[in-house]
Amino acid sequence: KWGDPITMSSAISLGEALKKNTESKDQEFLISAKVDKVCQKKACWMEIVDGDKKVRVTFKDYGFFVNPKMGGSTVLAQGKFES
């Protein structure tokens, strides 16, 4: 377990979340996705993928870090998209 507790109950794919995000900005999502890459210096970000869709996940105020060896793992990530 990493970060704050997850408060949402139904996870969706990254692709579905990206599609829904275009319909309604500032919405929070619970995403289930595969980790593609992790920052190898500080483990302060990870990239999650769904087919050809890729998103970099950062953590608010460097509030926590991830295991740098978690590439290939499936994770749950709760939050909002920012550009």
Secondary structure, DSSP 8 states (H G I E B T S, - for coil): --SS-------EEHHHHHHHHHHSTT-EEEEEEEEEEE-SSS--EEEEEETTEEEEEE-GGG-----TT-TT-EEEEEEE---
